Amino acid sequence: MKITFALNGRETTWEIEPVETLLEALRRHGLTGVKQGCDTASCGVCTVLLDGKPVPSCAVPAARVDGHAVLTVEGVPEKARAVGEALAAEGADQCGYCAPGLVMSLVAMEQEPGPPDEDKIASYLAGNLCRCSGYASQSRAIKKYLGGKP
Amino acid sequence: MNEVGKSLPKIDGVGLAMGRPAFTDDLAPREALVVRALRSPHPFARLKSIDTAAAEAMPGVACVLTWKDVPRIAVTRAGQGHPEPSPRDRFILDEYVRHVGDEVAVVAADTAATAAAALDVLAVEYEVLDPVLDFEQADGHASVLHPEPEAHENFPIGFEPQRNIASAYEMHVGDVDKVVAESEVVVRRTYYTQAQQHVALEPMVCATWLDLHGRLNVVTSTQTPWHVRRIMARALDMPVSEIRVNKPRIGGGFGGKQMIHGELLCGLVTRRTGKAAKMVYSRREVFTATNTRHPMRMEITLAAHPDGRLRAIDMQALSDTGAYGEHALTVFMVAGAKTLPLYNKVEAVRFGGKTVYTNHAPGGAYRGYGAIQGNYALESALAELADELDLDPVELRRLNMIAEGETSPIFAIMGEGTEGVAQTIDSCKLPECIDRGMELIGWNDKFPRREAGPDRVRGVGMALAMQGSGIPAIDMAAATLKLNDFGSFNLLIGATDLGTGSDTILAQIAAEALGVATDIIKVYSSDTDRTPFDTGAYASSTTYVSGHAVRKAAEKMKAELIAEGAAMLGCDPQAAVFDGREVRGPGGAISLEDLSTRLLYSRNQKQLCTTGSHLCEKSPPPYMAAFAEVEVDLGTGKVDLIDYVAVVDCGQAINPNLARVQVEGGLVQGIGMALTEDVRYGKRGALLTRDMMTYKIPARQDVPRITVELVDSHEPSGPFGAKSVGEIGIDTPPAVIANAVFNATGVRVRDLPLTPEKVLMALRRTQES
């Protein structure tokens, strides 16, 4: 079946399998920033924004995005670079497999009005698991990233 | 030092955050066949028949393979050196399946949907056998997992398959029974540790294809490219020279990717079809069909003088290796070898037991590698002894722990699978680690407990830990440094960065030894065709072993730069120096940029290329003192971790940020093992914890305040004073948290994890008695 949607701001038409997840369709089309992790919407490495809201793309049927807007890490290179630099400055990047999903959750959070407080950071990032860093260094990096922004 | 000791950013971090293609599945050929395995629903069965006709007839199916299609060559998928200390008890596919999730058959198709449909129409007739599901009943069970005549040990490891014994080991120093009988204080306890899953966020994944020469190319998420190549060659019955293995970025390993996973099936499909193939594990397959930490039963006897001086330690263990003996012996030995030397002043010490087969998912390497099991038992038992003697547990450690300038006979007796190597401890800052840790946690104010509200109580606990730095006299690594025009270098290393930052810290070591800035060292790693050899990323070896190889290559390069620079300048090399920017002689100087460019294009032309290789001769342990405060809800038994403090002696940290994050990440995995992570099976052998909703790893909000500090230390035998840091972080949480719960409540849970249910039941039992 065919779907037409806005992918990273560009109108896109894809031929997809009816059973395909958004994760599978994105990866099949070469968007390598979206990762497969858990298959059960538990780990956050496949996070993309669907109409501005963070969703686990492993739990979204590709057909569902017809007529909607999908933003992946490939669509926010400047943000991804800035978050990546902040993570690297703290040694928090480690294997890097969870980083693009973390970037997308941060992008979603920053669209909310008002400055992010601890609670908002905790709730937005709760679903982004990391098995390498133990989170402490990520928290240090994210605080610096949010604090250092204009 | 200029480059070592700096917290430089990891060289790959930004590209990974941007999602650039870097991992195996990103790099697999787009046209690759999708390889899927049919997995056993039974814990133990013989395959009476497999009807593949319907699957083979499906359009898009490239091949269907069963045990009848594979060479009958026994291998181990452990991913260890040659010859492996694990039994060769596996085939690419076998007539028997030995755990739920074991491979029955393999299908390759043009799409994932076709592959899944083909699996659905495979008709298998199973002869279901009586499984061995209790590891304490495995020895002598009527069912024998490995009766096949081809299964064998490569050298004596105590392999007795007819008794379901994968390996056995015994050692002793002095007469433990006599010392125990004579001792005034004796503590005997039994502890159980559970299976733990690595849960690297990137699942196991590999891809294979034939290049224009017909050679089998493999890109795979592995910690051990050379072992993958060697074991694939054996299993597929082809020469090592016809295989190239490359590890790109990998999404976490923690030991789980030391083992061989889809590579054999994928390689087989490519050999059969001539087509590219890839195999991406689902998370469910990661849980059911890869490896776990070996569950163990540890029986400990401590004998002591009334003043707390230890006289004897006896540790007798039983380990469950599941269906296959991957790392059966070596994980077992490390449970003693990397815990018992902490207390080296005993008159007698004994360690032994066996590792048995059961019809569970196989055990394997997992960060800590036995040391975490041993640490939980030994450090819990010491806390129980301290309580019996009414001694502060910190004082009990201080009285008995190893110190700089000392040794333990265990270093010489116990290696990994073989004898060990004698060593004297040249760096051990445990006294400093303990003092600083006590200060950070507030031990003197908080020990043992304080009320924290109605029905809530807080307590503190502590433990020490040691690990090693590589496997002495076995782990070998090499590095090549190549000079480029305009003054940059390629550092080619076999070492395998699994997200730890080893590519970065090895570049720092090269830069330090050369005297240049790290950013002119361009790293390429882990490719069996294009980089020199390395045994792989395991046993906390990379900084200590691969680091030395890099240092040696860089020192040779520096000498060659000086010689060539002096020749250009027309001076005696003895009179020339290289300061990182230029070679200077008495009469002038030439910049690195000019020198390197002239060497390739215009004068005295040659390629400067140096190689260093290193075999580690000792394995200096990193040390840690760890402390935690917990709050226990007496009404529910729930344990909340409040604060965790770890002070580490890892020698000179090459990159302090990365070293610290290694410890922080290790601690959180250890906290998971202590509190929530538990691989559980149903009564009939099916895995109950087969996704991330039923198997609970720590999330952001589960993690307490964690404070990690590295003390000043210098290991004389290490590259620029470094020891390892990759594993030690995971070792302490089970013991520390169990000890804190005891100090808070008086309840001792000797069976991991410390779930609310177990703590509550123990509290109830105490109240009733």
Interface residues (C-beta under 8 A of the other chain):
Chain A: E17 V19 E24 R27 L31 T32 G33 V34 K35 Q36 G37 C38 D39 T40 S42 C43 V45 T72 V73 E74 P77 A80 R81 V83 G84 E85 L87 A88 A89 E90 G91 A92 D93 Q94 C95 G96 Y97 C98 A99 P100 L102 V103 A122 L125 A126 G127 N128 L129 C130 R131 C132 S133 G134 Y135 A136 S137 Q138 S139
Chain B: S7 P9 K10 D12 G13 V14 G15 L16 A17 M18 G19 R20 P21 A22 F23 D25 D26 T111 A112 A113 H198 V199 A200 L201 E202 P203 R249 I250 G251 G252 F254 V280 S282 R283 R284 L498 G499 T500 G501 N655 N657 L658 R660 V661 E664 G665 G666 L667 V668 Q669 D691 M692 M693 I697 P698 A699 R700 Q701 V703 I706 V708
